[in-house]
Amino acid sequence: MHWADFFYMGGRGFYVWGSFGVFTVAIAAEIVLLRLRVRRAANYAHQAHE
Amino acid sequence: MSLFKYSSPATFYPLAGKLWPWFAGLAGVLTLAGSYLAFFVAPTDFQQGDVYRILYIHVPLAVMGMFIYLIMAGYGVMALTLNTRLSSMMMEALAPTGALFTALALWTGSLWGRPTWGTYWVWDARITSTLLLLFLYVGYIALTQAIDDKKRADKAGALLVIVSSINVPIIYFSVKWWNTLHQGSSVSLAGNSIASPAMRWALLAMTFACWMYSIAMALVRVRAIIVERERGAAWLMKGGGE
């Protein structure tokens, strides 16, 4: 199987990659946002400590 | 004692810290294995062609979207009856991932429906009740954020989730109770389905990947929530728990 065929997905590439693409971006966004929240929470705790 | 030991935020905080990397690692491995099976091993469907591969994320996302809401309702019951603070924190930790999964289930279902049914959206029983589930997640988050008194916010949120969890069996049975455009399961895990073993394994791997991911995210998020809420507590000040 060639990569062009793989991305073409039998003519349904828009739907398949539109699904998996948005899924991947959304999961990555959740992970990044949670990391920011954890860092912010750690700063709070640090401030409260001082 | 032993049963309730980990219901205290102070003891759960370090435990969650130790556990989440394992769940995250499992989620990563299962996602890689599941994606490989879904794209390179599972055959093209003879009716739907390649677009059916969307179902390898659509189904796990929809299932976990419903399941997380039931878990939240379970924590809600504990919060109201046993008055454990950690239960409410776990509800808060689970809600964003549940909402995201439900939104993604609707998104991927829509992109699957267009080439398969000829429409992005239809107001049938299953799709409408799943949209309601998304609104309930958002409603829970909004309600608990809007009330300043944390104890009252927790109680109101728990009550909302417990009462509205009736929507989950409605989603599940909707394809049997009503004549819906949304079909019942076509890639069933039960032995009598038309799916090939590769299809079943791909779906199973992706479902467990979403499950492990939800647990990892909830454990990390609950740690942030514990720090946010227990700011100034003696055990945190001592750099405790770690």
Interface residues (C-beta under 8 A of the other chain):
Chain A: F6 M9 G10 G11 R12 Y15 V16 G18 S19 F20 V22 F23 A26 I27 E30 I31 L34 R37 V38 R40 A41 A42 Y44 A45 A48 H49
Chain B: F39 T44 G49 D50 V51 R53 I54 I57 H58 L61 P96 T97 L100 A103 L104 W107 T108 L111 W112 R114 P115 Y213 M217 V220 R221 R223 A224 I225 V227 E228 R231 G232 L236 M237
